[in-house]
Amino acid sequence: MVYGQILHQHPPDDCFIVVNVGGFKQKLEHNVLNRFPQTRLARLLCCNSKEAILELCDDFIPAEMEYYFDRNPRFFCYILNFYLTGKMHLVDGLCVVSFYQEIEYWGIKDRHLDLCCSSKFQDLLYEAGDFGWDQGSDEHQLYGADSFSEELSAVEQEVDTFGGTWCANVRRNVWVRLENPSYSASAKAMAVASLSVVLASIVAMCVHSMPDFQKVDHNNKEVEDPVLTFFENLCVLLFSAEFILRLVVAPSARKFLHSPLNVIDLISIMPFYVTLAFDVGLVDEGDNSELENVGKVMQILKLMRVFRILKLARHSAGLRSLGATLRHSSREVGLLVLFLFVGVSMFSALIYFVEKESLESELQTIPIGWWWATISMTTVGYGDTFPVTLAGKLVGTLCILSGLLIVALPITNIFNKFTNFYQKQRTVDQMNPGPLTSQ
């Protein structure tokens, strides 16, 4: 029997297929399944061979067009309701992790959850602690090695990945000491030394901006202070040595370079070497316009040294929690920006129309009104521009009150997520394993 011929002989859209899920049979019309073409059942209709079908189901009878699935039949009732209504609802009594795995199997996205269940679903995921929230993982995008329960034993898992590689024992010992300060006294000393260099580099960067430490040569050209330059070079060399050492001993160089914290480390040291390349004479000194452009690039590269402040995230649970909060609060942050944009646009137009006739007022254009509305709604209030008419002051009062409400609405959810992430990170730091036995 040729399965391809049978599969292509689909009758019109009013025909059906038979789905058998754990002994529960149900006839489903083609046009019902085609409402959601990316789901598992809809993809069955596009298969042209038995091999392709068996990649989507557990068994198949071509003569009866019956597909077998070894899944939970009770949950499948919710899948049927999804195809009929277009909305998914949480299953009472089912673990939220199992629920996510089930809808992922059937090809249903969590955005299809109805409004009555969407917020509850996200809250349950966070409470379960299985939402990858710290660094992210290519192998576990949602329930990966960065989850709360697995992070407590992350060091042991990483140690196991060294088996069979070159200098496994040496790399394992160095890696654990670099990544886990609580491993031993030497690991804690290395962490303190790394943190001290970061803080010293930040202090040097701040001191360099003070007039007392800015030098000029006989041509009145600004030059670097030799003491600060030496200290700067020493810090960068230490940063570079630490980065290269961690890259060499890392279990996976690819995963190491994809880590956000490691990308920050790389960005913080790259400006020094790019600046050094310009200094050794890669540009023709006789071309003044070229030198001027290079000078601007050099200023930008020097400004990028501020990224060293972000290196503190490696040693701060609070900063890591803040990054995780922002990453997983994109919806709330988007709402905050949207609310502010609508409010600023509306109040800037209002203040312009009530203030444009007053010669004493500086709010004579809508763009200036944008600036005034922004600093008013965010409760900054620089005072450089302000309304002078009675109507303008009334509009300003409404702008400030609206800003308080608009900013406060999404902030509550963002703060709750930050508290949750911070508590998890603190627990992980306190329960990190001590010395491991080399295998």
C-alpha positions as CSV (number, residue, x, y, z in Angstrom):
1,M,0.0,0.0,0.0
2,V,1.3,3.4,-0.9
3,Y,0.7,5.8,2.0
4,G,1.5,8.9,0.0
5,Q,-1.4,8.2,-2.4
6,I,-3.8,7.6,0.5
7,L,-2.7,10.7,2.3
8,H,-3.1,12.9,-0.7
9,Q,-6.7,11.7,-1.4
10,H,-8.1,14.1,1.2
11,P,-11.8,14.7,0.7
12,P,-13.2,18.2,0.9
13,D,-12.7,20.3,4.1
14,D,-15.9,18.9,5.7
15,C,-14.2,15.5,6.1
16,F,-12.5,14.4,9.3
17,I,-9.7,12.4,10.8
18,V,-9.9,10.2,13.9
19,V,-7.6,11.0,16.8
20,N,-7.1,8.4,19.5
21,V,-5.5,9.8,22.6
22,G,-4.9,7.3,25.4
23,G,-8.0,5.3,24.4
24,F,-10.2,8.4,23.9
25,K,-11.4,8.7,20.3
26,Q,-12.5,11.9,18.7
27,K,-13.4,12.8,15.1
28,L,-12.0,16.2,14.0
29,E,-12.8,18.1,10.9
30,H,-10.1,19.3,8.6
31,N,-11.3,22.9,8.6
32,V,-11.3,23.0,12.4
33,L,-7.7,21.9,12.6
34,N,-6.6,24.3,9.8
35,R,-7.6,27.2,12.0
36,F,-4.3,26.7,13.7
37,P,-1.9,25.4,11.1
38,Q,1.2,25.4,13.3
39,T,-0.2,22.9,15.8
40,R,0.6,19.2,15.8
41,L,-2.7,18.0,14.6
42,A,-2.9,20.5,11.8
43,R,0.6,19.6,10.6
44,L,-0.6,16.0,10.2
45,L,-2.8,17.1,7.3
46,C,0.3,18.3,5.4
47,C,2.2,15.0,5.7
48,N,2.8,13.0,2.5
49,S,4.4,9.9,4.0
50,K,3.9,7.5,6.9
51,E,7.4,8.4,8.2
52,A,6.5,12.1,8.4
53,I,3.2,11.2,10.2
54,L,5.0,9.0,12.7
55,E,7.2,11.9,13.6
56,L,4.1,13.7,14.9
57,C,2.2,10.8,16.4
58,D,2.9,7.4,18.0
59,D,1.0,5.2,15.5
60,F,-1.2,5.5,12.4
61,I,-3.8,3.4,10.6
62,P,-4.0,4.8,7.0
63,A,-7.2,2.9,6.0
64,E,-9.2,4.6,8.8
65,M,-7.1,7.8,8.9
66,E,-6.7,7.1,12.7
67,Y,-3.9,8.7,14.6
68,Y,-2.7,7.4,18.0
69,F,-1.2,9.5,20.7
70,D,0.1,8.2,24.0
71,R,-0.8,11.3,26.0
72,N,-3.1,12.3,28.8
73,P,-6.7,11.9,27.5
74,R,-8.1,14.2,30.3
75,F,-5.9,17.0,29.1
76,F,-6.9,16.4,25.5
77,C,-10.4,17.6,26.2
78,Y,-8.9,21.0,26.8
79,I,-7.1,20.7,23.4
80,L,-10.4,20.1,21.7
81,N,-11.9,23.1,23.4
82,F,-9.0,25.1,22.1
83,Y,-9.6,24.2,18.5
84,L,-13.3,25.1,18.9
85,T,-12.9,28.3,20.7
86,G,-9.4,29.5,19.9
87,K,-8.6,30.0,23.6
88,M,-6.7,27.8,26.1
89,H,-7.4,27.5,29.8
90,L,-5.4,26.2,32.7
91,V,-6.2,22.6,33.8
92,D,-7.3,22.4,37.4
93,G,-5.1,20.0,39.5
94,L,-2.3,19.8,36.8
95,C,1.2,20.9,37.6
96,V,2.0,24.1,35.7
97,V,5.2,22.5,34.4
98,S,3.3,19.5,33.1
99,F,0.7,21.9,31.6
100,Y,3.4,23.8,29.8
101,Q,5.0,20.6,28.5
102,E,1.6,19.4,27.2
103,I,0.7,22.5,25.3
104,E,4.2,22.6,23.9
105,Y,3.8,19.0,22.7
106,W,0.5,19.9,20.9
107,G,2.1,23.0,19.4
108,I,0.1,25.5,21.3
109,K,1.7,28.8,22.4
110,D,1.2,30.3,25.8
111,R,-0.1,33.4,24.1
112,H,-3.3,31.5,23.3
113,L,-4.1,31.3,27.0
114,D,-7.3,33.3,27.7
115,L,-7.0,36.5,29.7
116,C,-8.5,34.8,32.8
117,C,-5.6,32.3,32.9
118,S,-2.6,34.1,31.4
119,S,-1.5,36.0,34.5
120,K,-2.1,33.0,36.8
121,F,0.0,30.9,34.4
122,Q,3.0,33.3,34.6
123,D,2.7,33.6,38.3
124,L,2.7,29.8,38.8
125,L,5.7,29.5,36.6
126,Y,7.7,31.9,38.7
127,E,6.5,30.3,41.9
128,A,7.5,26.9,40.6
129,G,11.0,28.2,40.1
130,D,11.5,26.5,36.8
131,F,11.6,29.6,34.6
132,G,15.1,30.0,33.3
133,W,15.9,33.5,34.7
134,D,19.6,34.1,35.3
135,Q,21.8,33.5,32.2
136,G,19.7,31.6,29.7
137,S,20.7,28.4,28.0
138,D,20.8,27.1,24.5
139,E,19.9,23.6,25.6
140,H,17.2,24.6,28.1
141,Q,15.4,27.7,27.0
142,L,12.8,27.5,29.6
143,Y,13.5,24.7,32.1
144,G,17.3,24.7,31.9
145,A,20.4,24.6,34.0
146,D,19.7,28.1,35.2
147,S,16.5,27.2,37.0
148,F,16.3,27.7,40.7
149,S,16.2,24.0,41.7
150,E,19.1,23.0,39.3
151,E,21.2,26.1,39.9
152,L,21.9,24.8,43.5
153,S,23.9,22.0,41.8
154,A,25.2,23.9,38.7
155,V,28.8,23.5,39.8
156,E,28.5,19.7,40.0
157,Q,26.8,19.5,36.6
158,E,29.6,21.7,35.0
159,V,32.3,19.6,36.6
160,D,30.9,16.5,34.9
161,T,31.3,18.0,31.5
162,F,35.1,18.0,31.7
163,G,35.3,14.2,31.4
164,G,37.4,13.2,28.4
165,T,38.7,16.6,27.6
166,W,42.3,17.8,27.6
167,C,43.8,18.6,31.1
168,A,40.4,17.8,32.6
169,N,41.4,17.8,36.2
170,V,43.4,21.0,36.1
171,R,40.7,22.8,34.1
172,R,38.0,21.5,36.5
173,N,39.8,22.7,39.6
174,V,40.5,26.2,38.1
175,W,37.0,26.6,36.7
176,V,35.3,25.7,40.0
177,R,37.4,28.2,41.9
178,L,36.7,30.9,39.4
179,E,33.0,30.4,39.3
180,N,32.2,29.4,42.9
181,P,33.7,31.7,45.5
182,S,32.4,29.4,48.3
183,Y,34.3,26.4,47.0
184,S,37.4,27.1,49.1
185,A,39.4,29.9,50.7
186,S,41.5,30.3,47.6
187,A,38.3,30.7,45.5
188,K,37.1,33.3,47.8
189,A,40.4,35.2,47.7
190,M,40.3,35.1,43.9
191,A,36.8,36.6,43.9
192,V,37.8,39.3,46.3
193,A,40.8,40.2,44.2
194,S,38.7,40.4,41.0
195,L,36.1,42.6,42.7
196,S,38.9,44.8,44.1
197,V,40.4,45.4,40.7
198,V,37.0,46.3,39.2
199,L,36.3,48.8,42.0
200,A,39.8,50.3,41.7
201,S,39.4,50.6,37.9
202,I,36.1,52.5,38.4
203,V,37.7,54.8,40.9
204,A,40.6,55.5,38.5
205,M,38.1,56.3,35.8
206,C,36.4,58.8,38.0
207,V,39.6,60.4,39.2
208,H,40.8,60.8,35.6
209,S,38.0,63.3,34.9
210,M,39.1,65.6,37.7
211,P,41.0,68.8,36.5
212,D,43.9,68.2,38.9
213,F,44.8,65.0,37.1
214,Q,44.4,66.3,33.5
215,K,47.8,67.1,31.9
216,V,48.8,69.0,28.8
217,D,52.1,69.0,26.8
218,H,54.1,72.0,25.4
219,N,51.6,72.2,22.5
220,N,48.6,72.5,24.9
221,K,47.4,69.1,23.8
222,E,45.8,67.0,26.5
223,V,47.8,64.0,27.5
224,E,47.2,61.1,29.9
225,D,48.5,61.3,33.4
226,P,51.3,58.7,33.5
227,V,50.4,57.3,36.9
228,L,46.7,56.9,36.0
229,T,47.8,55.5,32.6
230,F,49.9,52.9,34.3
231,F,47.2,51.9,36.7
232,E,44.7,51.8,33.8
233,N,46.9,49.5,31.8
234,L,47.5,47.2,34.8
235,C,43.8,46.8,35.4
236,V,43.0,46.0,31.8
237,L,45.8,43.5,31.7
238,L,44.4,41.8,34.8
239,F,40.9,41.8,33.3
240,S,42.3,40.3,30.1
241,A,44.2,37.6,31.9
242,E,41.1,36.7,33.9
243,F,38.9,36.6,30.8
244,I,41.4,34.5,28.8
245,L,41.9,32.1,31.8
246,R,38.2,31.6,32.2
247,L,37.8,31.0,28.5
248,V,40.6,28.5,28.3
249,V,39.2,26.4,31.3
250,A,35.5,26.8,30.5
251,P,33.7,23.5,29.8
252,S,32.3,24.9,26.5
253,A,33.9,28.0,24.9
254,R,30.7,28.6,22.8
255,K,28.4,28.7,25.8
256,F,31.0,30.8,27.6
257,L,31.1,33.5,24.9
258,H,27.3,33.5,24.7
259,S,26.9,34.3,28.4
260,P,25.7,38.0,28.9
261,L,28.2,38.5,31.8
262,N,31.1,37.3,29.7
263,V,30.0,39.5,26.8
264,I,30.1,42.5,29.2
265,D,33.7,41.5,30.3
266,L,34.8,41.4,26.6
267,I,33.2,44.7,25.8
268,S,34.9,46.3,28.8
269,I,38.4,45.4,27.7
270,M,38.1,45.7,23.9
271,P,38.2,49.6,23.8
272,F,41.7,49.5,25.4
273,Y,43.2,47.3,22.6
274,V,41.4,49.2,19.8
275,T,42.7,52.5,21.2
276,L,46.2,51.0,21.5
277,A,46.0,49.9,17.8
278,F,45.3,53.6,16.8
279,D,48.1,54.8,19.0
280,V,50.8,52.7,17.4
281,G,50.2,54.5,14.1
282,L,47.6,52.8,11.9
283,V,46.5,56.2,10.6
284,D,48.6,58.6,8.5
285,E,49.5,61.5,10.8
286,G,49.6,64.0,7.9
287,D,45.9,63.8,7.2
288,N,44.3,66.2,9.7
289,S,40.7,65.4,8.8
290,E,41.4,61.7,9.3
291,L,43.1,62.4,12.6
292,E,40.1,64.4,13.7
293,N,37.8,61.5,12.9
294,V,40.0,59.1,14.8
295,G,40.1,61.5,17.8
296,K,36.3,61.3,17.9
297,V,36.4,57.5,17.7
298,M,39.0,57.4,20.5
299,Q,36.7,59.5,22.8
300,I,33.8,57.1,22.2
301,L,36.1,54.1,22.9
302,K,37.3,55.7,26.2
303,L,33.7,56.4,27.1
304,M,33.0,52.7,26.7
305,R,35.1,52.1,29.8
306,V,32.0,52.8,31.8
307,F,30.9,49.2,30.9
308,R,33.4,48.1,33.6
309,I,30.7,49.1,36.2
310,L,28.6,46.2,34.8
311,K,31.3,43.8,35.8
312,L,30.1,44.2,39.3
313,A,27.1,42.1,38.3
314,R,29.3,39.0,38.5
315,H,29.7,39.7,42.3
316,S,26.3,41.2,43.0
317,A,23.1,39.2,43.4
318,G,21.1,42.4,43.2
319,L,22.5,43.4,39.8
320,R,21.9,39.9,38.4
321,S,18.4,40.0,39.7
322,L,17.8,43.4,38.2
323,G,19.0,42.1,34.8
324,A,16.7,39.1,35.1
325,T,13.8,41.3,36.1
326,L,14.2,43.6,33.1
327,R,14.6,40.6,30.7
328,H,11.4,39.0,32.0
329,S,9.4,42.2,32.4
330,S,9.4,43.3,28.7
331,R,5.6,43.3,28.6
332,E,5.4,45.6,31.7
333,V,8.2,47.9,30.5
334,G,6.5,48.1,27.2
335,L,3.2,49.1,28.8
336,L,5.1,51.7,30.9
337,V,6.7,53.3,27.8
338,L,3.3,53.2,25.9
339,F,1.5,54.9,28.8
340,L,4.2,57.6,29.1
341,F,4.2,58.2,25.3
342,V,0.4,58.6,25.2
343,G,0.5,60.9,28.2
344,V,3.4,63.0,27.0
345,S,1.9,63.5,23.6
346,M,-1.5,64.5,25.0
347,F,-0.2,66.9,27.7
348,S,2.4,68.5,25.4
349,A,-0.3,69.4,23.0
350,L,-2.6,70.7,25.7
351,I,0.1,72.9,27.4
352,Y,1.0,74.3,24.0
353,F,-2.5,75.5,23.2
354,V,-3.0,77.1,26.7
355,E,0.5,78.7,26.9
356,K,1.2,79.9,23.3
357,E,-0.5,83.2,23.8
358,S,1.6,84.1,26.9
359,L,4.8,86.0,26.1
360,E,6.3,85.0,29.5
361,S,5.9,81.3,28.9
362,E,8.7,79.2,27.3
363,L,6.2,76.5,26.2
364,Q,5.8,78.0,22.8
365,T,6.2,74.8,20.8
366,I,4.9,71.2,21.1
367,P,8.5,69.7,21.2
368,I,9.3,71.9,24.2
369,G,6.0,70.7,25.6
370,W,7.2,67.1,25.2
371,W,10.2,67.8,27.4
372,W,8.1,69.6,30.0
373,A,5.5,66.7,30.0
374,T,8.2,64.1,30.3
375,I,9.9,65.6,33.3
376,S,6.5,66.3,34.9
377,M,5.0,62.9,34.4
378,T,8.1,61.2,35.7
379,T,8.0,63.6,38.7
380,V,11.6,64.8,38.0
381,G,10.6,68.5,37.7
382,Y,13.8,70.3,36.7
383,G,12.0,73.6,36.7
384,D,13.7,74.9,33.6
385,T,10.3,75.2,31.8
386,F,7.0,75.7,33.6
387,P,3.5,77.0,32.8
388,V,2.6,80.6,33.9
389,T,-1.1,80.9,33.0
390,L,-3.9,79.6,35.2
391,A,-5.0,77.1,32.6
392,G,-1.4,75.9,32.1
393,K,-1.1,75.3,35.8
394,L,-4.3,73.3,35.8
395,V,-3.0,71.2,32.9
396,G,0.3,70.8,34.8
397,T,-1.5,69.5,37.9
398,L,-3.4,66.9,35.8
399,C,-0.1,66.0,34.1
400,I,1.7,65.3,37.4
401,L,-1.2,63.3,38.9
402,S,-1.6,61.3,35.7
403,G,2.2,60.6,35.7
404,L,2.0,59.3,39.3
405,L,-0.8,56.8,38.3
406,I,0.8,55.8,35.0
407,V,4.2,55.1,36.4
408,A,2.8,53.3,39.5
409,L,0.6,50.8,37.6
410,P,3.3,48.6,35.9
411,I,6.0,49.2,38.6
412,T,4.2,46.9,41.1
413,N,4.5,43.9,38.9
414,I,8.1,44.7,38.1
415,F,9.0,45.1,41.8
416,N,7.3,41.8,42.6
417,K,9.4,40.0,40.0
418,F,12.6,41.7,41.2
419,T,11.9,40.6,44.8
420,N,11.2,37.0,43.6
421,F,14.5,36.9,41.6
422,Y,16.5,38.4,44.3
423,Q,15.3,36.0,46.9
424,K,16.1,33.1,44.6
425,Q,19.6,34.4,43.9
426,R,20.3,35.0,47.6
427,T,19.2,31.4,48.3
428,V,21.4,30.0,45.6
429,D,24.4,32.0,46.8
430,Q,23.9,30.8,50.4
431,M,23.4,27.2,49.4
432,N,26.2,26.9,46.9
433,P,28.0,23.7,47.4
434,G,31.4,23.6,49.0
435,P,34.4,21.7,47.8
436,L,33.6,18.9,45.4
437,T,35.4,15.6,45.1
438,S,37.4,15.4,41.9
439,Q,36.2,12.5,39.7
